[in-house]
Amino acid sequence: MTGSLSEVPNDLTLHVGQSISYPITSAGSVGYVWRLTVQGSAVAARTGPMNETNRPAHTGSLQQALFIIAICPGEAVIDMRLTRVPGQPPRETHRIEVKVIG
């Protein structure tokens, strides 16, 4: 597993149109994937490879990142869960409360 959630804040203020990314835990080589739930329409969020050209040669996980873009003024909550099998407790969780200003 590489990365961590140490750089991902719990509270975030963004301006409309601003995008930001944070490195996050990578554990795809052992079957874990990030599941995101976004409450509110102020932001869009996704996870994916931090750098498409930084692919491992044969094994291992790609360094993952959380990508957030501020869409409109308002508030949103992003709940993150690192899971392998649906229904089992997540390996990691994180919650981000986001405020977007115009």
C-alpha positions in Angstrom: 0.0 0.0 0.0 1.3 3.4 -0.9 0.2 6.9 0.0 -2.0 7.9 2.9 -4.7 10.3 3.8 -2.5 12.6 5.8 -2.6 15.4 3.2 -6.4 15.3 2.7 -8.1 17.9 4.9 -11.3 17.4 6.8 -12.5 20.9 5.9 -11.9 22.7 2.6 -12.9 26.0 1.0 -12.7 26.4 -2.7 -13.7 29.0 -5.3 -16.1 28.2 -8.2 -14.0 26.6 -11.0 -11.1 25.7 -8.8 -9.8 22.2 -8.9 -7.5 20.4 -6.4 -6.0 17.0 -6.0 -4.5 15.1 -3.1 -2.5 11.9 -3.1 -4.3 9.0 -1.3 -3.8 5.5 -0.3 -3.2 3.0 -3.1 -4.1 -0.6 -2.5 -5.5 -1.7 -5.9 -2.9 -4.5 -6.2 -4.6 -6.2 -3.2 -8.1 -5.6 -4.4 -9.1 -2.4 -2.6 -10.9 0.5 -4.4 -12.1 3.9 -3.3 -15.9 4.5 -3.1 -17.0 8.1 -3.0 -20.3 9.5 -1.9 -20.8 13.3 -2.6 -23.7 15.0 -0.8 -24.6 18.3 -2.4 -24.0 19.7 -5.8 -21.3 22.2 -5.1 -18.5 19.9 -6.1 -17.7 16.9 -8.2 -15.1 14.4 -6.9 -13.4 11.3 -8.3 -10.4 9.1 -7.6 -7.9 7.9 -10.2 -4.2 7.5 -11.0 -2.2 10.5 -9.9 -0.1 10.4 -13.0 -1.2 8.4 -16.0 2.5 8.0 -17.2 3.6 6.7 -13.8 2.6 3.1 -14.3 4.3 0.2 -12.4 6.3 -2.1 -14.7 4.6 -5.4 -13.7 3.1 -5.3 -10.2 2.0 -2.9 -7.5 -0.6 -0.2 -7.3 -0.6 3.1 -9.2 -0.3 6.1 -6.9 -3.9 7.2 -6.6 -5.3 10.7 -6.0 -8.5 12.4 -5.0 -9.6 15.0 -7.6 -12.2 17.7 -6.5 -13.6 20.5 -8.7 -15.8 23.3 -7.4 -18.9 23.6 -9.5 -21.1 26.2 -7.9 -21.5 28.2 -4.6 -22.7 26.1 -1.7 -21.7 23.2 0.5 -20.9 19.5 0.0 -19.7 16.6 1.9 -17.4 13.9 0.4 -17.4 10.6 2.2 -14.5 8.3 1.1 -14.3 4.5 1.8 -11.5 2.2 0.9 -13.2 -1.2 0.4 -12.4 -4.5 -1.1 -15.6 -6.5 -0.7 -19.0 -4.8 -0.5 -20.6 -5.3 2.9 -17.3 -5.6 4.8 -15.9 -2.8 6.9 -13.7 -0.4 5.0 -10.0 -0.4 5.4 -9.9 3.4 5.6 -12.5 6.2 5.7 -12.3 9.9 5.4 -14.9 12.7 5.4 -14.4 16.2 3.8 -16.8 19.1 4.4 -16.4 21.5 1.4 -17.6 25.1 1.1 -17.5 26.6 -2.3 -17.6 30.4 -2.7 -18.2 32.5 -5.8 
